[in-house]
Amino acid sequence: RMVSQDDVRTIRSWLSKQAHLPQTIDDGLLRRFVHCCDGSLERTKTALELFFCLRADAPEFFKDRDPALPRVQNVFNLIDLLPLPKVTPEGYRCFLYRLADSDPDKFHFADYVKTFFMVGDTRIRTETELVAGEVPIFDMTGYTLRHLT
């Protein structure tokens, strides 16, 4: 189903009544949310609520998101992030995440989570193809419990 301008207007009208949510959301991002929620405006509202409230409730992952920060650059040096070239038959984009360096002394889990969300947020704002959603594939080779501390 194509996302209509009426769908976007309906979501924007709903957003205008949600003081706790940002009011300057790009139409393209709203279209992507409606599309990923299979055209259900109620599911779209729930997804937007979760998306933005999570960011407000977890500032340790969603503030200071400059990709040039040394801690973020460290994560980029420790992991490989590979978008797979084709979408699945169901229309999902897959991304492979794996360790490039498995030394847990170099790995800071909170920085990894922050970077994971930074990359995802960049993709949903810049990818031109509307996909059904994203499937992260985590290759756990080399991970230990020490990576989580």
ZADRENVEX-560162 format. One record per residue: residue in three letters; x, y, z of N, C-alpha, C, O in turn. Coordinates in steps of 0.2 Angstrom, whole numbers, padded with zeros to 4 digits, always signed. Each point is the difference from the previous one (the first is absolute). Layout:
BEGIN
AlaXYZXYZXYZXYZ ...
! end
This chain:
BEGIN
Arg+0004-0006+0000-0004+0006+0000+0004+0006+0000+0005+0001+0004 Met-0006+0004-0008+0003+0006-0001-0002+0005+0006-0006+0000+0002 Val+0011+0003+0001-0002+0005+0005-0002+0006-0003+0003+0003-0004 Ser-0009-0001+0006-0003+0006-0003+0001+0007+0004+0003-0001+0006 Gln-0003+0006-0009+0001+0007+0003-0005+0001+0006+0001+0003+0005 Asp-0007-0006-0006-0005+0000+0005+0002-0004+0007-0001+0002+0005 Asp+0005-0008-0006+0002-0003+0005+0005+0004+0004+0000+0001+0006 Val+0005+0003-0010+0005+0004+0003-0004+0006+0004+0002+0001+0006 Arg-0007+0002-0009-0004+0005+0003-0003-0002+0007+0000+0003+0005 Thr-0003-0009-0005-0003-0003+0005+0005-0001+0006-0001+0002+0006 Ile+0007-0005-0008+0005-0001+0006+0003+0007+0002+0001+0001+0006 Arg+0000+0004-0010+0002+0006+0002-0005+0004+0004+0002+0003+0005 Ser-0009-0004-0006-0005+0003+0004+0000-0003+0007+0000+0003+0005 Trp+0001-0010-0005+0001-0003+0006+0006+0002+0004+0000+0002+0006 Leu+0006-0001-0009+0006+0002+0003-0001+0007+0003+0003+0002+0005 Ser-0007+0003-0008-0001+0007+0002-0003+0000+0007+0000+0005+0004 Lys-0004-0011-0002-0003+0000+0006+0004-0004+0005-0002-0001+0006 Gln+0008-0001-0008+0005-0004+0005+0006+0005+0002+0005+0000-0004 Ala-0006+0004+0009+0005+0005+0002+0007-0003+0002+0005+0003-0001 His-0005-0010+0003+0006-0003+0002+0004-0002-0006+0006-0003+0000 Leu-0009+0003-0006+0004-0003-0006+0002+0006-0005-0003+0006+0000 Pro+0008-0007-0004+0003+0006-0004-0006+0001-0005-0003-0004-0003 Gln+0003+0011+0001-0005+0002-0005+0003+0001-0007-0003+0002-0005 Thr+0010-0003+0005+0003+0002-0007+0002-0006-0003+0006+0000-0003 Ile-0010-0005+0003+0002-0007-0003-0001+0001-0008-0005+0002-0002 Asp+0010-0004-0002+0000+0000-0007-0006-0004-0003-0001-0006+0003 Asp-0002+0008-0008-0005-0004-0003+0002-0007-0002-0003-0005+0000 Gly+0009+0005-0003+0003-0006-0002+0001-0005+0006-0001-0006-0001 Leu+0003+0008+0006+0000-0005+0006-0007-0002+0002+0000-0006+0002 Leu-0004+0010-0002-0007-0002+0002-0003-0005-0005-0003-0005+0002 Arg+0005+0006-0009-0002-0005-0005+0003-0007+0002-0003-0005-0001 Arg+0009+0006+0003+0004-0007+0001-0003-0003+0006-0001-0006+0000 Phe-0001+0009+0005-0004-0003+0006-0006-0003-0002-0002-0006+0002 Val-0002+0010-0006-0007-0003-0002+0001-0006-0004-0003-0005+0000 His+0008+0005-0005+0002-0006-0004+0002-0006+0004-0002-0005-0001 Cys+0007+0006+0006+0002-0005+0004-0005-0003+0004+0000-0006+0003 Cys-0006+0010-0001-0005-0003+0004-0006-0002-0005-0006+0000+0002 Asp+0008-0002-0008-0005-0003-0005-0006+0005-0001-0006-0003-0001 Gly+0007+0009+0002-0006+0005-0001-0004+0001+0005-0005+0004+0000 Ser+0006-0007+0006-0004+0001+0006+0002+0006+0004+0005+0001+0002 Leu-0010+0004-0002+0002+0006+0003+0000-0001+0008+0004+0004+0003 Glu-0008-0008-0001+0001-0001+0008+0007-0004+0001+0003+0002+0005 Arg-0001-0006-0009+0006-0003+0002+0006+0005-0002+0005+0000+0004 Thr-0006+0004-0008+0005+0006-0002+0000+0004+0006+0006+0002+0002 Lys-0011+0000+0001+0000+0004+0006+0004-0003+0006+0004+0003+0003 Thr-0006-0009-0002+0004-0004+0005+0007+0000-0001+0004+0000+0004 Ala-0002-0002-0011+0007+0000-0001+0004+0007+0001+0005+0000+0002 Leu-0009+0005-0004+0003+0007+0001+0001+0001+0007+0005+0003+0002 Glu-0010-0004+0002+0000+0001+0007+0006-0004+0003+0004+0003+0004 Leu-0003-0009-0006+0006-0004+0003+0006+0002-0003+0005+0001+0004 Phe-0004+0001-0010+0006+0003-0003+0002+0006+0004+0006+0000+0002 Phe-0010+0005-0001+0002+0006+0003+0001+0000+0007+0004+0003+0003 Cys-0009-0007+0000+0001+0000+0008+0006-0004+0002+0003+0001+0005 Leu-0001-0007-0009+0006-0003+0002+0006+0005+0000+0004-0001+0004 Arg-0004+0005-0009+0006+0005-0001+0000+0005+0006+0005+0002+0002 Ala-0011+0000+0000+0000+0004+0006+0001-0003+0006+0003+0003+0005 Asp-0005-0010-0004+0002-0003+0006+0007-0003+0001+0001-0002+0005 Ala+0002+0001-0010+0007-0003+0000+0005+0005-0003+0003-0001-0005 Pro-0002+0007+0008+0005+0005-0003+0007-0003+0000+0004+0002-0005 Glu-0002-0007+0009+0007-0003-0001+0001-0003-0007+0006-0001-0002 Phe-0012-0001-0001+0001-0003-0007-0002+0005-0006+0002-0001-0005 Phe-0005+0007+0007-0003+0004-0005+0002+0008+0000-0002+0004-0003 Lys+0007-0003+0008+0003+0007+0000+0008-0001-0002+0002-0005+0000 Asp+0001+0011-0002+0007+0000-0001+0001-0005-0006+0004-0005+0001 Arg-0007+0006-0007+0000-0005-0005+0004+0002-0006-0001-0002-0006 Asp+0007+0005+0007+0004+0003-0005+0004-0006-0002+0004-0003+0004 Pro-0004+0001-0010+0004-0006-0003+0007+0001+0001+0004-0005-0001 Ala-0001+0011+0001+0007+0001+0001+0002+0000+0007+0006+0000+0001 Leu-0010-0001+0004+0002-0001+0007+0005-0006+0000-0002-0006-0003 Pro+0007+0006+0007+0005-0006+0001-0004-0006+0002+0002-0006-0003 Arg-0006+0006+0007-0004-0006+0003-0004-0003-0006+0000-0006+0000 Val-0003+0010-0004-0004-0003-0006+0005-0002-0005-0001-0006-0003 Gln+0006+0009+0002+0005-0002-0005+0003-0007+0002+0002-0004-0004 Asn-0001+0003+0011+0003-0006+0002-0005-0006-0002+0003-0005-0002 Val-0009+0006+0003-0005-0005-0002+0001-0001-0007+0000-0006-0002 Phe+0000+0011-0002+0000-0001-0008+0007-0004-0001+0000-0004-0005 Asn+0005+0004+0009+0006-0004-0001+0000-0007+0002+0003-0004-0002 Leu-0008+0003+0007-0001-0007+0003-0005-0004-0004+0000-0006+0001 Ile-0004+0009-0005-0006-0004-0003+0000+0001-0007+0003+0004-0003 Asp-0006-0009+0000-0001+0000-0007-0008+0001-0001-0003-0004+0003 Leu+0001+0008-0007-0007+0001-0001-0001+0000-0008+0002+0004-0003 Leu-0006-0010+0001+0000-0001-0007-0008+0000-0002-0003-0005+0002 Pro+0001+0010-0006-0007-0001-0002+0000-0005-0006+0004+0000-0004 Leu-0008-0005+0004-0001-0005-0005-0003+0003-0006-0004+0004+0000 Pro+0006-0006-0006-0001+0004-0006-0008-0001-0002-0002+0005-0004 Lys-0001-0010+0006-0007-0001-0003-0005+0000+0006+0002-0002+0006 Val-0008+0004-0006-0005-0001+0005-0003-0007+0000+0001-0004-0005 Thr-0003+0002+0010-0003-0007+0001-0006+0000-0005-0003+0005-0002 Pro+0000-0011+0000-0006-0001-0004-0006+0004+0004-0005+0002-0004 Glu+0005-0001+0010-0005+0003+0004+0001+0008+0000-0004+0003+0002 Gly+0010-0001-0005+0001+0007+0000+0004+0003+0005+0000+0006+0001 Tyr+0004-0010+0003+0004+0002+0006+0007+0001-0002+0003-0003-0004 Arg+0000+0009+0006+0007+0001-0001+0004-0003+0006-0002+0001+0006 Cys+0007-0005-0008+0004-0004+0005+0007+0004+0001+0003+0002-0005 Phe-0001-0002+0011+0007+0003+0002+0004-0005+0004-0003-0003+0005 Leu+0009+0001-0007+0004-0004+0004+0004+0004+0005+0004+0004-0002 Tyr-0004-0006+0008+0005+0003+0005+0004-0005+0003-0002-0006+0001 Arg+0009+0007-0001+0005-0004+0003+0006+0003+0002+0001+0006-0001 Leu+0002-0009+0006+0006+0003+0003+0006+0000-0005+0001-0006-0003 Ala+0002+0011+0002+0007+0000-0004+0006-0001+0005+0005-0003-0002 Asp-0006+0005+0008+0005-0001+0005-0004-0003+0006-0004+0004+0003 Ser+0005-0010-0001-0003-0003+0006+0003+0001+0007-0003-0003+0005 Asp+0007+0008-0005+0003+0001+0007-0005+0004+0004-0001+0006-0001 Pro-0001-0009+0007-0005+0003+0004+0002+0006+0004-0004+0004+0002 Asp+0011-0003-0001+0002+0005+0003-0001+0007-0004+0001+0005+0003 Lys-0001-0006-0010-0001+0006-0004-0008+0002-0001-0001+0005-0003 Phe-0003-0010+0005-0007+0000-0001-0004+0003+0005+0000-0002+0006 His-0004+0008-0007-0004+0003+0005-0008-0001-0002-0002+0003-0005 Phe-0001-0007+0008-0007-0002-0002-0004+0006-0001-0004+0000-0005 Ala+0004+0004+0009-0005+0006+0000+0002+0004-0007-0005+0003-0003 Asp+0011-0002+0002+0002+0003-0006-0002-0004-0007-0002+0003-0005 Tyr+0002-0009+0006-0002-0004-0006-0008+0001-0001-0002+0000-0006 Val-0001+0000+0011-0008+0001+0000-0001+0006-0003-0004+0001-0005 Lys+0007+0005+0007-0001+0006-0002+0002+0001-0008-0004+0002-0004 Thr+0009-0006+0002+0002+0001-0007-0005-0004-0004-0001+0002-0006 Phe-0001-0008+0009-0005-0004-0004-0006+0004-0002-0003+0000-0005 Phe+0000+0004+0010-0005+0004-0001+0001+0006-0004-0004+0002-0004 Met+0010+0001+0004+0002+0005-0004+0000-0002-0008-0003+0004-0004 Val+0006-0010+0003+0000-0002-0007-0007-0002-0002-0002+0002-0006 Gly-0002-0005+0010-0007-0001-0002-0004+0006-0001-0004+0001-0005 Asp+0005+0004+0009-0004+0007-0001+0002+0003-0006-0004+0003-0004 Thr+0011-0003+0002+0002+0002-0006-0003-0003-0006-0002+0003-0005 Arg+0002-0010+0005-0003-0004-0005-0008+0002-0001-0002+0001-0006 Ile-0002-0001+0011-0007+0002-0001-0001+0007-0003-0005+0001-0002 Arg+0010+0003+0004-0002+0007-0003+0003+0001-0007-0002+0005-0003 Thr+0007-0009+0001+0003+0001-0006-0001-0005-0006+0001+0001-0006 Glu-0003-0007+0008-0001-0005-0005-0006+0002-0005-0005+0002+0003 Thr+0006-0003-0009-0005+0002-0005-0005-0005-0001-0006+0002-0002 Glu+0007-0008+0003-0004-0006-0002-0005-0001+0007+0003-0001+0005 Leu-0009+0001-0006-0005-0002+0005+0001-0008+0001-0002-0003-0005 Val+0004+0001+0011+0000-0007+0001-0005-0002+0006-0002+0005+0003 Ala+0000-0011-0003-0005-0002+0005+0003+0001+0007-0004+0000+0005 Gly+0011+0000-0004+0003+0000+0007+0007-0002-0001+0003-0001-0006 Glu+0000+0001+0012+0007-0002+0000+0001-0007+0004-0003-0001+0005 Val+0008-0003-0007+0002-0006+0004+0007+0001+0001+0004-0001-0004 Pro-0002+0002+0010+0007-0001+0002+0002-0007+0001-0003-0004+0003 Ile+0009+0002-0006+0003-0006+0001+0006+0001+0004+0005+0003-0002 Phe-0005-0006+0008+0006+0001+0004+0004-0007+0000-0002-0005+0002 Asp+0008+0005-0005+0005-0005+0000+0003+0000+0007+0004+0005+0001 Met-0005-0010+0003+0003+0000+0007+0006-0003+0001+0003+0000+0006 Thr+0001-0001-0012+0007-0003+0001+0004+0005+0003+0000+0006-0002 Gly+0003-0008+0007+0005+0004+0004-0003+0004+0006+0004+0002+0004 Tyr-0010-0002-0003-0003+0003+0005+0000-0004+0007+0000-0006-0001 Thr+0001+0009+0006+0000-0003+0007-0004+0004+0005-0002+0005-0002 Leu+0001-0008+0007-0004+0004+0005+0004+0006+0002-0004+0005+0002 Arg+0010-0004-0002+0004+0006+0001-0002+0005-0004+0001+0006+0002 His-0003-0007-0008-0002+0005-0005-0007+0004+0003-0001+0006-0002 Leu-0002-0009+0006-0006+0003+0003+0001+0004+0006-0005+0003+0003 Thr+0011-0003+0000+0001+0004+0006+0004+0006-0001+0002+0004+0004 
! end
